[in-house]
Amino acid sequence: MKVIKNPLEMQKTAFKHFKNGDEIGLIPTMGALHYGHVSLFKKAVKGNDITIASIFVNPTQFGPNEDYLKYPKPIQKDLEICRKSCIDYVFMPLANSMFPMSHKTYVEVKTLQDTLCGSFRKNHFRGVATVVLKLFNISCADRAYFGIKDFQQLRIIERMTKDLNFKTKIISCPIVRESSGLAISSRNSYLNDTERKLSANIYKILKVAAQDFKNKDFKSIKKNTFDRLKEIPVSKVDYIEILNFDDLSPADENAKKVIFAVALWIGGTRLIDNIFMIKPGRS
Amino acid sequence: MKVIKNPLEMQKTAFKHFKNGDEIGLIPTMGALHYGHVSLFKKAVKGNDITIASIFVNPTQFGPNEDYLKYPKPIQKDLEICRKSCIDYVFMPLANSMFPMSHKTYVEVKTLQDTLCGSFRKNHFRGVATVVLKLFNISCADRAYFGIKDFQQLRIIERMTKDLNFKTKIISCPIVRESSGLAISSRNSYLNDTERKLSANIYKILKVAAQDFKNKDFKSIKKNTFDRLKEIPVSKVDYIEILNFDDLSPADENAKKVIFAVALWIGGTRLIDNIFMIKPGRS
């Protein structure tokens, strides 16, 4: 495994592999790696000749009052996880080599970026799309791997990739959960023991909603979910949304396959989770 | 020479060449080809193994009241010029294969896109940057060729290419002028004979300004230029600007190398032109 910090060196290395006929898998991460990332690594290692995991806490996707400066950076542990996962290259650039003062260019995926988390985190998805586009160009990726936990991010990246004619294929991977049901996230490390136990209720509540989808209307599903999430001590709900699975447009009652997505604060930590809801027998 | 309309076919063809070790030159055009384009073609053919000229009147760079629908499309003449210029591939996609209804992604180069023409043509450079990015991805270009007449466009593309880590090198080519001095442009075809004769004054006036740069202050150069341009019958000035050559920021009196750019209407036709001004002996 080789660690590369310089974007140009990474790009030259990647293009050399590409011209050599190697298929390249990219796994973009912000580090603080966990089993969710490992599941992406496994899929990437299996599906490509060469894998590049990027570890980069992207300043442009954090708001001014968000956790950019306190975002965890357990570098040695992360590198060990990459090594054990048989990653070929870890791309770990400095912030100012990716976004120097002179940087002026941003990518926006209209509409998709404005709903869900986008309405609470201004410019977040602009930062995500921009850094992912840069990583595509640096890595020359044939495939790029993203977790379904960040479902809106996944849909935005898919749209961007298609709209801008990238050759990169987007591969999505299921949410990995702790045994309690809590969706694994780097930000879970902010939770204290009590908060972590409380957070396990989120998935339980989502599963109830998915059951209700079969015979209840959206309004009451959302209302019931809100009431249940509100019962979790120290919680504050940002949103509860039912959207069409394919394009994140607002779903109507006839929708067959929807994504039910929630974002809420548990104490000082913002968590997101989602569940697909499929109505059997609907045409 | 092969004409390709399908973006995916063009991309597959380009990547095949790229993997084969060929260096690829892209010349993005909107067709209505003239000697300015031919000068780009010549440079591209000389500097690459394979050349791709794109002919695409990009709807996203036209404002609602601009000349998208009447933009000239002399397809057969254009193809003949490409053939004579020894272009290998002409990429000529349909508008809805480049920008289908589902398209949501746009690239913006902040600050640079807001000055000069950007302040008169809302979203123009967003459209330019987006289509050029798409063409980079489709053509897998090692080099892309742009004329200096569209100087702001050139600077925006350069910035975007660097900011987003494209491997493509941007090659700029000098303004080609008619014997009268009029900068050659596809839009010159909108001018009637009288207007065309009048338009020849623009370059004469720019040359006077470049002379004045040696010993006059910016305010009087701009004022004098404005007065001279206003004297051209049926003219209406959009802007007269003196900007730093490298980054299009407003130049101060100590600037050594600036770009003097004008945009004006001659009758119903909007023309742009520019001239570099270098002050000898300034430190």
Chai-1 contact restraints between the chains, C-beta under 6 A:
chainA,res_idxA,chainB,res_idxB,connection_type,confidence,min_distance_angstrom,max_distance_angstrom,comment,restraint_id
A,K19,B,K19,contact,1.0,0.0,6.0,A-B,restraint_1
A,H103,B,D163,contact,1.0,0.0,6.0,A-B,restraint_2
A,K104,B,V109,contact,1.0,0.0,6.0,A-B,restraint_3
A,K104,B,K110,contact,1.0,0.0,6.0,A-B,restraint_4
A,K104,B,T111,contact,1.0,0.0,6.0,A-B,restraint_5
A,K104,B,R159,contact,1.0,0.0,6.0,A-B,restraint_6
A,T105,B,V109,contact,1.0,0.0,6.0,A-B,restraint_7
A,T105,B,M160,contact,1.0,0.0,6.0,A-B,restraint_8
A,T105,B,D163,contact,1.0,0.0,6.0,A-B,restraint_9
A,T105,B,L164,contact,1.0,0.0,6.0,A-B,restraint_10
A,Y106,B,E108,contact,1.0,0.0,6.0,A-B,restraint_11
A,V107,B,V107,contact,1.0,0.0,6.0,A-B,restraint_12
A,E108,B,Y106,contact,1.0,0.0,6.0,A-B,restraint_13
A,V109,B,K104,contact,1.0,0.0,6.0,A-B,restraint_14
A,V109,B,T105,contact,1.0,0.0,6.0,A-B,restraint_15
A,K110,B,K104,contact,1.0,0.0,6.0,A-B,restraint_16
A,T111,B,K104,contact,1.0,0.0,6.0,A-B,restraint_17
A,L133,B,L164,contact,1.0,0.0,6.0,A-B,restraint_18
A,K134,B,L164,contact,1.0,0.0,6.0,A-B,restraint_19
A,K134,B,N165,contact,1.0,0.0,6.0,A-B,restraint_20
A,N137,B,N165,contact,1.0,0.0,6.0,A-B,restraint_21
A,N137,B,F166,contact,1.0,0.0,6.0,A-B,restraint_22
A,I138,B,N165,contact,1.0,0.0,6.0,A-B,restraint_23
A,R159,B,K104,contact,1.0,0.0,6.0,A-B,restraint_24
A,M160,B,T105,contact,1.0,0.0,6.0,A-B,restraint_25
A,D163,B,H103,contact,1.0,0.0,6.0,A-B,restraint_26
A,D163,B,T105,contact,1.0,0.0,6.0,A-B,restraint_27
A,L164,B,T105,contact,1.0,0.0,6.0,A-B,restraint_28
A,L164,B,L133,contact,1.0,0.0,6.0,A-B,restraint_29
A,L164,B,K134,contact,1.0,0.0,6.0,A-B,restraint_30
A,N165,B,K134,contact,1.0,0.0,6.0,A-B,restraint_31
A,N165,B,N137,contact,1.0,0.0,6.0,A-B,restraint_32
A,N165,B,I138,contact,1.0,0.0,6.0,A-B,restraint_33
A,F166,B,N137,contact,1.0,0.0,6.0,A-B,restraint_34
